Amino acid sequence: MNTISPVFGECQLNVVKPKEPVVGRVVDSTPCLKGRSASYVRHIAIDISGTPLAGSFRAGQSFGVIPPGLNEKGKPHSVRLYSISAPTWGEDGDGNVVSTTCKRLIDEYWEEGSDEHHLFVGLCSNYLCDLKVGDEVLVTGPAGKRFLLPQDPSHHDYVFVATGTGIAPFRGMAKELLENPEGPCQSEIHLVVGVPYGTDLMYDAWFSEMADAHPNFHYHTVISRPELGRRMYVDQYIVETTDPFHRVLASERTLLYICGIEGMQNGIYRLLESLGVADEYLQLPDGSPSLAEADKATIKRIKPSDRCMVEVY
Ligand SMILES: Cc1cc2nc3c(=O)[nH]c(=O)nc-3n(C[C@H](O)[C@H](O)[C@H](O)COP(=O)(O)OP(=O)(O)OC[C@H]3O[C@@H](n4cnc5c(N)ncnc54)[C@H](O)[C@@H]3O)c2cc1C
């Protein structure tokens, strides 16, 4: 295959370091799930104007949040990263408002050897989701230098695969590609979103609107626990949806982006192998067995190629 190598250009990193965070102000905090769900996810926008962070980030990067208070060692809490869900020009058009898609981490756990159960409430995600418009928040960043759009987006087509809040960078990238002030990008763009229930879809109305308005933008939703019908996961969906995915993934123009739940990349790596295109998107370790049979340790050694961007957490 005569692949077109992507050129990503420069990006800035850590212009605001965790030791010296700057103060941002929340300007929006809105639930962004499609319906009632067992999860709580909010779109949160933060004004960073007047700080070195303003205008420093690109779509696909992350920013850091430092929750207030001290940890058990009496030190400030460590920074948590959140993917930017805005385009490079921010929510405001001038790079002064950054945004993310934050899911509250809430869980139950049992003490070993005991029937007693406790509620585990993630520190930073719940702090961020509790903030009100007008509240101050300590922010850092930007972080991440690989999960970027190419400098000239028209040279490529795109397959974006998201699970859960992995949708965040794709909202920013889709805005960058489709709402560009110089006109929408005409490349073929496929967004594949996997969630447990239909009500867990994020920004669903906006993505549907974009798909209606732009014939080159295709919004695929994959539900893993439907009330009726078959369970489906993103990798399975791509394998079974022969048209267009087999053609698009075999094209030398295509870039593949994967973002979301740690482990989701394994199924996608296997599907690339099953379609005979693993060498295009992955650097396989020498002498590695077929990925269908490979153990977790072997899959962990696989590095994406410059046509595959992976951000999992
Ligand atoms: C590059 C990157 C981008 C990210 N982007 C996003 C994003 O866009 N949106 C988003 O919501 N998140 C995102 N995250 C995750 C985010 O950084 C935080 O990890 C997440 O919000 C949880 O932080 P927390 O402070 O609420 O939880 P913490 O208080 O830090 O708790 C999490 C820790 O608690 C442990 N834990 C989990 N459940 C339990 C339990 N039941 N009992 C005991 N311990 C438990 C886990 O092992 C984990 O280490 C991203 C992470 C990375 C690395």
The ligand as an ORCA input file, in Angstrom:
! r2SCAN-3c Opt
* xyz 0 1
  C      -5.125     11.339     28.923
  C      -6.345     11.208     29.819
  C      -7.522     11.809     29.440
  C      -8.652     11.689     30.235
  N      -9.818     12.272     29.829
  C     -10.928     12.179     30.581
  C     -12.150     12.787     30.151
  O     -12.230     13.414     29.101
  N     -13.226     12.649     30.961
  C     -13.184     11.951     32.142
  O     -14.211     11.876     32.832
  N     -12.034     11.376     32.566
  C     -10.915     11.483     31.836
  N      -9.741     10.911     32.269
  C      -9.720     10.248     33.602
  C      -9.450     11.305     34.698
  O      -8.130     11.780     34.570
  C      -9.599     10.756     36.117
  O      -8.808      9.604     36.221
  C     -11.034     10.406     36.474
  O     -11.847     11.564     36.407
  C     -11.098      9.856     37.911
  O     -10.492     10.781     38.759
  P     -11.029     11.017     40.236
  O     -10.114     11.993     40.913
  O     -12.483     11.323     40.235
  O     -10.870      9.611     40.888
  P      -9.765      9.211     41.997
  O     -10.151      9.785     43.310
  O      -8.406      9.527     41.483
  O      -9.986      7.687     42.015
  C      -9.552      6.902     40.938
  C      -8.715      5.813     41.499
  O      -9.462      5.106     42.438
  C      -9.406      3.737     42.188
  N     -10.774      3.212     42.346
  C     -11.726      3.174     41.398
  N     -12.839      2.597     41.874
  C     -12.556      2.263     43.162
  C     -13.286      1.613     44.173
  N     -14.509      1.170     43.986
  N     -12.692      1.460     45.365
  C     -11.449      1.858     45.593
  N     -10.699      2.465     44.651
  C     -11.243      2.658     43.458
  C      -8.932      3.532     40.796
  O      -8.045      2.471     40.795
  C      -8.267      4.829     40.448
  O      -6.875      4.707     40.580
  C      -8.594     10.979     31.473
  C      -7.390     10.380     31.856
  C      -6.295     10.484     31.043
  C      -5.015      9.818     31.484
*
